[in-house]
Amino acid sequence: MSTSSKQLQDLLRLSHELGREERGLAILGEGNTSARQGPDSYFVKASGTNLATLKEGDVVECRFGPVLALLDKTGPSDKEVDDVLLASRVEAAAKKPSVEALLHAYLLSLPGIEFVGHTHATAVNGVLCSPRAREFAEQRMFPDEIVCCDVESVFIPYTDPGLKLAQVVRDQVTSFLKRHQRPPRVILMAGHGIITLGKTVEAVLAAMLMAEKAAKVWHGAVALGGPQFLDARQVARIAGRPDEEVRRKQLNM
């Protein structure tokens, strides 16, 4: 199997896992996924398609160059953005890329990032639609949350999806990179949803599922007067433990 074919099949596998109805991460046309195809192009879910039933024909290969160049522009119209996305397709007859193709292009340009998943996870969105969304992103409650989701998540205040959102995500991820010298594992967007990213399908899925578990724990803790957070020393200890690093490798993270 060629590298591009393997990446495409892995992307379909990730999409189907994220789209499983019983997980409550995405329904109907919600969410999108992407995978780096090579140095010049990437695969991304087509607009309006369903993660659970995604097929090869529902995936579009886009060129990085024109999409990344769009991120540096100020004030293009929605039509201009659509025109660039359509022109970026490797195959002119392919479906229209998701509007979040801009976001995916940037995240896949980060070092070590091969796959990206975005969903509207039910429990996570329950927190992201509350006044405590930033607190959920910046604090940690239990060790496995640190292992799978890192010491903090990138928090994005509600931003119009599309170009503006991609630009805000780029700014906030740049800040995270400066603080931690590595890309984030989780990005939380207020009133919108969650993005997880990593080198493997397993890394993206592990971060997504653990973030959803953390949100459910959060809801339960709030009902009992919490949550109670780990302090900075405790978070750093878990993040740096050798046995936890072994566990990350076992999880292909």
Residue pairs with C-beta under 8 A, 6 or more apart in sequence:
1 9
3 38
4 37
4 38
7 35
7 36
7 37
7 43
7 114
8 35
8 37
8 43
8 56
8 59
10 35
10 115
10 201
11 33
11 34
11 35
11 43
11 59
11 115
11 201
12 54
12 55
12 56
12 59
13 201
14 33
14 35
14 115
14 117
14 201
14 204
14 205
15 33
15 45
15 51
15 52
15 54
15 117
16 51
16 52
16 53
16 54
17 201
17 205
18 25
18 26
18 31
18 33
18 51
18 117
18 119
18 205
18 208
19 25
19 26
19 31
19 50
19 51
19 52
19 53
19 54
20 52
21 27
21 52
23 209
23 212
24 121
24 122
24 123
24 212
25 31
25 119
25 120
25 121
25 122
25 208
25 212
26 51
26 52
26 119
26 120
26 121
28 50
29 47
29 48
29 49
29 50
30 51
30 119
30 120
30 193
31 45
31 51
31 117
31 118
31 119
31 120
31 193
32 44
32 45
32 51
32 98
32 100
32 104
32 118
33 44
33 45
33 51
33 54
33 115
33 116
33 117
33 118
34 42
34 43
34 44
34 45
34 101
34 104
34 107
34 108
34 115
34 116
35 42
35 43
35 108
35 114
35 115
35 116
36 42
36 108
36 113
36 114
36 115
37 43
37 61
39 64
40 63
40 64
40 65
41 61
41 62
41 63
41 64
41 90
42 61
42 62
42 64
42 104
42 105
42 108
43 59
43 60
43 61
43 62
44 59
44 60
44 62
44 97
44 98
44 100
44 101
44 104
45 51
45 54
45 58
45 59
45 60
45 98
46 58
46 59
46 60
46 94
46 95
46 96
46 97
46 98
47 95
47 96
47 97
47 98
47 99
49 58
49 95
50 58
51 119
57 95
58 95
60 89
60 91
60 94
60 95
60 96
60 97
60 101
61 89
61 90
61 91
61 94
62 85
62 88
62 89
62 90
62 97
62 101
62 105
63 88
63 89
63 90
64 105
64 108
64 109
65 88
66 84
66 87
66 88
67 84
67 85
67 88
67 101
67 102
67 105
68 105
68 106
68 109
70 76
70 81
70 84
70 102
70 163
71 102
71 105
71 106
71 163
71 166
71 167
71 170
73 163
76 84
76 163
78 162
81 99
81 102
81 162
81 163
82 96
85 96
85 97
85 99
85 101
85 102
86 96
86 97
88 97
88 101
89 97
98 104
99 161
99 162
100 118
100 161
100 162
100 165
100 166
102 162
102 163
102 166
103 118
103 165
103 166
103 169
103 195
104 116
104 118
105 166
106 166
106 169
106 170
106 173
107 113
107 116
107 169
107 173
107 183
107 195
107 197
108 114
108 116
110 173
110 177
110 183
110 197
111 183
112 182
112 183
112 198
112 199
113 183
113 197
113 198
113 199
114 198
114 199
114 200
115 197
115 198
115 199
115 200
115 201
115 203
115 204
116 195
116 196
116 197
116 204
117 195
117 196
117 197
117 204
117 205
117 208
118 193
118 194
118 195
119 193
119 194
119 208
120 192
120 193
120 194
121 193
121 194
121 208
121 211
121 212
121 215
122 212
123 212
123 215
123 216
123 218
123 219
124 188
124 193
124 194
124 211
124 212
124 215
125 192
125 193
125 194
126 215
126 219
127 133
127 136
127 215
127 218
127 219
128 136
128 188
128 189
128 190
128 191
128 192
128 193
128 194
129 190
129 191
133 155
133 188
133 190
134 155
134 190
136 153
136 188
136 214
136 215
136 218
137 152
137 153
137 154
137 155
137 186
137 188
138 152
138 153
138 155
139 152
139 227
139 229
139 230
140 146
140 149
140 151
140 152
140 229
140 230
140 235
141 214
141 217
141 218
141 221
141 227
141 228
141 229
141 230
142 214
142 217
142 230
143 238
143 244
144 210
144 213
145 210
145 211
145 213
145 214
146 230
146 235
146 238
146 239
146 244
147 210
147 238
147 244
147 247
147 248
147 253
148 185
148 206
148 207
148 209
148 210
148 211
148 251
148 253
149 185
149 186
149 207
149 210
149 211
149 214
150 180
150 184
150 185
150 186
150 239
151 180
151 235
151 236
151 239
152 176
152 184
153 184
153 185
153 186
153 187
153 188
153 211
154 169
154 172
154 173
154 176
154 184
154 186
154 187
154 188
155 172
155 188
155 190
156 165
156 168
156 169
156 172
156 187
156 188
156 189
156 190
156 192
157 168
157 190
158 189
158 190
158 191
158 192
159 165
159 168
159 189
159 192
161 192
165 189
169 187
169 189
169 195
172 187
173 183
173 184
173 187
176 183
176 184
177 183
183 197
184 197
185 196
185 197
185 198
185 203
185 207
185 253
186 194
186 195
186 196
186 207
186 211
187 194
187 195
187 196
187 197
188 194
188 195
188 211
189 195
194 208
194 211
196 203
196 204
196 205
196 207
196 208
196 211
197 204
197 207
198 204
198 207
198 253
199 252
199 253
200 252
200 253
201 252
202 251
202 252
202 253
203 251
203 252
203 253
206 251
206 253
207 253
217 227
218 227
221 227
221 228
230 238
238 244
